[in-house]
Amino acid sequence: MQIPDIPNLIHYAIPFFILTVIIEVIITVKVKLEGYEFKDAATSITMGLGNVAIGLITKGVVFAIFTLLYNYRVFTIPFIWWSWIILLFAEDFVYYWNHRIAHESRLFWASHVVHHSSTKYNLSTALRQTWSGSFYTFIFWAPLALIGFHPLMILTQMSISLLYQYWIHTELIKKLPKWFEAVFNTPSHHRVHHATNPQYLDRNHAGIFIIWDRLFGTFEPEVEKPVYGLVTNINTHNPIKIAYLEWYNLLKDVFTSKTSLGKRILYFLKPPGWKHDGSGTLSGDLRQEWEENKKGEA
């Protein structure tokens, strides 16, 4: 099977990212929406550049691991048009579960929290990416290599997914046609995902297709104006703190909690907010409280 050379799409897209952020700033000022917070945007861009720099190392390692797994593949899927269509849906399905688990397991939340740490929502927010996740979250995509997708195809489709998700980080686009909103992830759907309103917590994990959320019961339409950030915001523009604060808090809970080893290990597996003594607040609890209040109002 002949393997074509495919460039690193994210690197080629960096000038486009910078240009569109500048355009969004200008439009935002012109229509007098909530002003850009330039410190926040600069932090997001710094996090994005750090992610790209770290990716120069991790992508090589991930490619090597996928190549090793590919040697034990069940099928050999060729580089032709229908393979890319199948991979489009297969990779997006994997992304949905990776993203959902990142909100349900603190081990994965420790890296993903970076992307949710901004209280603003604009194109620069899309660039606020983890400095640690690429070292271990690739395990979700490993089965694709075992099925028979070439590692180069997998990494390319992962980049295409990230590029798609860039444009949905904006408040300038309200609602798109109903047919598009029904099938694809949109700015409206993703604003919900970044919101801390109780009814929006841990909803709309889609990458490209919103159909997975609709199928697996995690879809929530945008109705109330979203409030962005974390349930408890970290209130810093320091990239180092943003990248590693949750890792520090996680390991602190694991090593200082006065409980059994088994319960300490659960800190890695349980959702953010979980405490061994039941004193923590889970996002599911906040949503349930909101639902009960709505029923009471009705």
HELIX and SHEET records of a PDB file:
HELIX    1   1 LEU A    9  LYS A   30  1                                  22    
HELIX    2   2 PHE A   38  TYR A   70  1                                  33    
HELIX    3   3 TRP A   81  GLU A  104  1                                  24    
HELIX    4   4 ARG A  106  HIS A  116  1                                  11    
HELIX    5   5 LEU A  123  ALA A  126  1                                   4    
HELIX    6   6 GLY A  133  PHE A  135  5                                   3    
HELIX    7   7 THR A  137  PHE A  140  5                                   4    
HELIX    8   8 ALA A  142  ILE A  147  1                                   6    
HELIX    9   9 PRO A  151  TYR A  166  1                                  16    
HELIX   10  10 LYS A  178  VAL A  183  1                                   6    
HELIX   11  11 PRO A  187  HIS A  193  1                                   7    
HELIX   12  12 PRO A  198  TYR A  200  5                                   3    
HELIX   13  13 ILE A  211  PHE A  216  1                                   6    
HELIX   14  14 PRO A  239  THR A  256  1                                  18    
HELIX   15  15 LEU A  261  LEU A  269  1                                   9    
HELIX   16  16 SER A  283  GLU A  297  1                                  15    
END                                                                             
